[in-house]
């Protein structure tokens, strides 16, 4: 039924009324002439029906023979709509060209999205994708996902896996970065555990090997903690891969120096803006300003164009070049102390690692326009590190 209605709308139909003394004869003559009428209704000697646009002219001789007078009441369908625009062919041509261009554009990749980066940046991944052929402006039929995934894994050894998926005109790159394993001696190779730093042993957790120290012993860096040479039941020495943890009380000293007089750069207020448009990966400059000389810092922003949630293959890049000037800045003691605390926090993360800080003692002094901060830490940490046993 839906198909029939669509066909009638596509070819057009009219609703007409007929008045006369012999409506029955009119209906019979239509049936003999194979003129299809539908939705026929009769009221007070007036018939009302629908007929295809192409068959309406055939009703006139039939109406004359039956003494009926016909009158069109309504017109429906595509032919009647297009008749309004016969004098405006530009609209029709424009509509056709629009759909042709839209179809052609749908054959190309419009955007490349990258998801899952942590240490890598999206720009790094997109650059590699562009080198292997995954970039805006390439035909979707040229995307060979499996082959390109292998090429990406070779180009980016930091990845553990990558998947290239097509979703319409957007290519989605899903990836997971590889977690670098700690450098350890293989478990099938014999080794000892030695001290990585000087300290006093607090407790031992030995899994394999024999203890060379006990709780309360003072040890120095490089001293043997757990021996990988153990005796079997027959008293023979056997080489093992020693494993375990040796916790010790340790001491660390961190020193920070912050000059009160510092050279810094500040923006002068002079700004140069350059813009360009990237269409399917092709850059088109829209600014005449050239790249400035040294002494400027650049900040780039990009704004992909979209219609609703659909991204277009057009991106506007804006470069903002800001001129920087050097000037001497004099810090107050409070400002120097704040800088020192920030640097100290960074050093703690880098040098103390997973050590548990039990106590800390700070010493501060200001001398020759330099703020000195010294912190002595009392910590507890695992000082055991593997050391290979040379068998040759």
N, C-alpha and C positions, 0 to 999 in steps of 0.2 A: 504493500500500500504506500509506503514511504517513497519507494522508487517511482511508482506511478505518479505521485504528486510532484516529485522532482522533475520528471520528464514533462509533465504538463506545464510547470513553471518555466522550464528551459525553453520550450517551443512557443509558449504563450497561449492564453485562452481568454475568452470573453464571456460575460454574463449578459444575456439579452432577455427581452420580454417580447411576447407576441400577442397581438389582439386580433380577433376575427371570429367569423361565425363557425369555422370548421377547424378547430384545433386538433381534433382526432385525425382528420385527413392529413394535416400538416405533419403530425408525428409519424403516420404510416409512410408518407412519401420520404421522410428522412431515413426511416428504417430501410426502405427499398433502395435508396441511393447510398446506403452504407455510410451515412453521416452520423457519427457517434455523438449522442447527447448524454449528459449526466446531470445529476442533481435537479431532475425535472420536477417542477411543482406547478400546480394549477389552483387558481383562486379567482372566483367571480369572473370566469371566462377568460382570464389572463394567464398565459403559461409563462414560466420563468425557468431557464435552463442554462447550462454551460456548454460551450463548444470550443474546439480547438481553433486558434487564430487562422490556420490555413484552411479550415472548412467553413468559415463564416460566410465567405462569398458564395458558396454553393447553396446557402440557405435562401438566397434571394429568389431564384426561379421557383423553388419549392413553395415559398411564401405566396408568390403571385398565383400559382395554380390553386392554392388552398384559400385564397382570399385573406391572408394574414398580413398584418403590418408589424414589422420587426423594429426594435429599437435597442441599441447597445446601452447597458447600464454601467458596467464596469469592465476594465481591462486589467489583466494580470500577466506577469511573466517577464522574462529577460528581454524579449524583443521590444516591448513597450518602454522599458527603462533605457535601453541603448538608443532609442529613437530621439530621446531628449538631447543626446550629445552628438548628433550627427554633424553639427556645425562646429564641434570642438574636438577635432581629431587629435589635437595635441594632448588632451587629457588621456585618451585611450593609448596613444603611443607612449606617453610618459608612464602609465601604469604597466604596460607591457615591458618597457625597458627596466622599470623598477624591479619587477619579479625576475627578469633575466639576470640583472646585476646581482640581486640577492641570491639567486641560485648559484651563480659563478663564485661569489664570495664564500658561499657555504662549502665549497670544495677545498678551501684553504684553512690552515690553522690560524686562529685569531689571537690566541693568548696561550702562554705556557705558565702554569702554576706549579710552584715547588712547595712541598710540605714535608716536615720531619727534620729540618736542619737544626743542629745544635752548635757545634763548633764551626762548621762550614756556614758560609753566608749564602743567601738565595742568589746573589749576583754571581758568586763563584759557580754554583751549580748551573745557572742559566747560561753562563758563558760556555761551559762544557757541553751543555745540551745544544747550543747553537753550532758548536764545532762539529758535532756528530750529525747535525741535520734536523734537530728538533727546535724550531724557532717560528715565530709568527711569519706568515707569508709562504710557508712551504705547503705543497699539496698534501692533503691528509692521506692520499693513497701512497705517498712516499715514506710514510712512517712505518718502519719495520721494528715493532716494539722489542721483540726478543733479541734481535741483532744489536739494536741500539742500547739495550740494557747491558749487554756484555761489553760494548765499547765504553759505556759510562763507568762500569766497574773497573776497567783497566785504567781509565783516565783519572778516576777518583779512588785511590786505594783506601781512603778513609771510610768507605761505605762497606756495610755488611750485606745489604741487599737494596735493590731499587726496582720499582715497577713504573712503567710508562703506560698510562691509560688515556683513551680518547673519549671525551664526553662532548658530543656535538663538534663545535669548532674550537673547543678548549682541550689542550693536552695537560693532563694532571700527572705530575712526577711525584710519586710517593717514595720516600727513602728512609733508611735507618743507618746511622753512623756506627762504625766499628768502635768498640771500647778496647783501648789498648791494654793488653794484659800486662801485669807486672813482670819485670825481668826476673825470672826464677831459674834455678838449675833444674833440669829435668829430673823427675823422681827416680829414674833408673840410674842416675849418676850419683856416686857417693859425695857427701859434703859434711862439713862441720858447721856449727853455729858459733859465730864470734861476736864480740861486742862492737856495736856501731859507734859508741860514744862512751866516755868515762862516766862511771857512776857506782852506786852501791846496790847490790842485788836485794830485791825485796821478796820476790817469790818466783818460782819456776813452774812452767807447765810443759813437761817434756812428753812428746808423742813417740818419737823414735830417737835412739841414741842414748848415750850415758852422760849424766851431768858431770861437768868438770869444776863447777862452783856450787856454792850453797848460799842460802839466804843469809844476808849480813856481810858477805864478802865484798870487798872493794875491787873493782875491775877497771882496766884501762882500755882505750880503743884498740881493737884488734885482738884482744885476749880471748882464748878459747873458753866458750861457755858450755856447749854440748858437743861431746865427741861422737863422730860418726863411725869410729872403730869400736866395735863391741865384741865381747867374747861369747861364743856359742856354748852349748852344754858340754863340749869336749875341751873347752879352754882355748880354742883357736880364735884368732882375731878375724872378724868379718866386717867388711866395709858396708856401711848403711848410709842412706840419705837422711841425715839428722833433721828432725823437725820439732817445733815447739815454740814457746814464747818464754822470754826471760824479762821480767819486769824489774826495773831498777830506779832508784831515786837519782835524778840527774840535775845538773845545774846549767842554765843557759844565760848568757848576757847579750842583750841587744842594745846597740847605740844608735841614736838618731841625732843629726846635726841640722839645724834650720837657720840659715843666715837671715838676719833681720832686714838686710838690704838685698832686694832681688830685682832682677830685670824681668819685666813681663811685657806682653804685647796686648794692646787694647784696640778695638775698632776705632778708626778715625771718623766714621760716618760716611765715607765715600763708598758708594755701592754701584757695581755694574751688573746689570741683569741680562742674561742671554737665554733665549728660548729656541727650542727646536721641536719638531713634530716627527714622531716615528710612525710610519704607516706600513704595516706588514714587514716591520724590521728595516725599512728604508728611512734614513734620517733626512728631514727637510728643514733647513734653518729658516727661522722666521724672525731673527734678529740680525742687525747689521754690526753689532758690537763685536770686536775681536777679543781674543783671550788676553787679559792684561798681563803685565810683566810681574816680576817677583815682588813679594811684599803683600800679596793678597791671599786670602783663604777662600776656598770654594765650598759652597753647600748646594747639593743637588737634590731636587725633589722631582718626583714623577707623578703624573696624574692620568691614569687610564680613563678613557672616555667610555661611558656605558649608557645603555638605554634600559632603565629599570635594573634588573639583576643581570642582564646580558651585557658582557663586556665586548666592546668594539676593538678591532685591531689597530687602534689609534691611541698613542700615548704622547702626552705633552710633557717635555722635560724642561725644567727651569733651573738654570745655574745662577746662583747669587754669589758674586765675587765681592768680598769685603776687604778694603784696604786696612792693614794692621800697622800700628806704629809701636815702637819700643819706648818704654819709660821705666824709670826706677821707682820701685814701690818699697816703702819702709813699713815693716810690720810692727805692730805693738807686741808686747810680751804675750798677751792673751791670744793674739792671732798666731804667733809662732808656736805657742803651746798646742793650739788646735791642729795646726799642720803636723806637728810632731806626733800627736795622738793618731792621726790618720795614717801616717807612714808606719807607726809602730804596729797598728792593727794589721796592715798589709804584711809586714815582716813576720808577725806571729803566725799568720796563715801559711806563709811560705816555709818558715824555718822550724816551727814547733810542730806543725802537722797535727797528729792525733794525740800528742802528749797531753796528759792531764796536769793542769797547772795547780799546784798545791799552795804556793805562796809566791808573792812578787814584791820586790822592793825597788822603788823608784828614786833616782837621784837627779836633781835638776840644777843647772847653773847657767848663768848668762855671762859670757866672756868674749871680749873683742867683737861685739855685735853679732854673736852667734849663740843660739839657744841650744844647749846640750841636754839630751835626755838619755839617761842610762837606766835600764831595767834589768834586775837580776831575778831570774825565775827558778823556783824549786819545783821540779816536775816529777811525775811518775810515768814511765813509758816503756814500751817493749823495745829493748836494745839489741835483740838477736837478729843477725843477718847471716845469710848463707855464704859459705866460703868453700870452694871446691877442694877435694882431696886429690892431690896429684899422685897418680899411680905409676908414673914412668919417670 
